[in-house]
Amino acid sequence: MKVRPGAVIRGVGVALACLAPEQSKRSPMLLTAFAGGWFLNRPGLGVFTIIPNTDEPWKRATVPFATSVTAWATGMLAAITALRKTRLPVPIAAAMLGGGLIVVDSILADLGEAREASKAEAAPEETETPT
């Protein structure tokens, strides 16, 4: 498993947001962490990402970014809220959630790269025709 810097940024952001005592501070922390991690490398699980079917470059760049960051931040905010309501101490919950996100994100990114590599190998190679 290759740990990616974007996964570390996202995991640390989730852990810090979990440690934040005020709920109003958690959303901006999560959005910042997921946005910063996106620019280092995209998340491993892309089911929350919408890619528009258009040739306009600004839409093809901003829509996946916005949908992925928003969906992941919302999901992690729900997980943080649920974990903070348990009897588990907050620092342990933060470490578990942040560390778990780093591991899962990295594993999913590895699986995605392996899938892309096998897809590239299976694709017929283009042959040049002599003119």
Residue pairs with C-beta under 8 A, 6 or more apart in sequence:
1 103
1 106
1 107
1 110
2 106
2 109
2 110
3 102
3 106
4 40
4 41
4 105
4 106
4 109
5 37
5 40
5 41
6 37
6 38
6 39
6 40
6 41
6 42
6 43
6 105
7 37
7 41
7 43
7 44
7 101
7 102
7 105
7 106
7 109
8 37
8 102
9 33
9 36
9 37
9 40
10 33
10 34
10 37
10 43
10 72
10 101
10 102
10 105
11 98
11 99
11 100
11 101
11 102
11 105
12 33
12 98
13 29
13 30
13 32
13 33
13 34
13 36
13 37
13 98
14 30
14 33
14 76
14 80
14 94
14 97
14 98
14 101
15 94
15 95
15 97
15 98
15 99
16 29
16 33
16 94
16 98
17 25
17 26
17 29
17 30
17 33
17 76
17 77
17 80
18 26
18 80
18 83
18 84
18 90
18 93
18 94
18 97
18 98
19 90
19 91
19 94
20 26
20 29
23 81
26 77
26 80
27 73
27 77
30 72
30 73
30 76
30 77
31 69
31 70
31 73
34 43
34 68
34 69
34 72
34 73
34 76
35 65
35 69
37 43
38 65
38 68
38 69
41 109
42 49
42 68
43 49
43 68
43 72
43 105
43 108
43 109
44 104
44 105
44 106
44 107
44 108
44 109
44 110
44 111
44 112
45 104
45 105
45 108
46 68
46 112
48 67
48 68
48 71
48 72
48 75
49 64
49 67
49 68
49 71
50 63
50 64
50 67
51 60
51 63
51 64
52 59
52 60
52 63
54 60
76 97
76 101
79 97
80 97
83 93
83 96
83 97
84 90
84 93
86 93
88 96
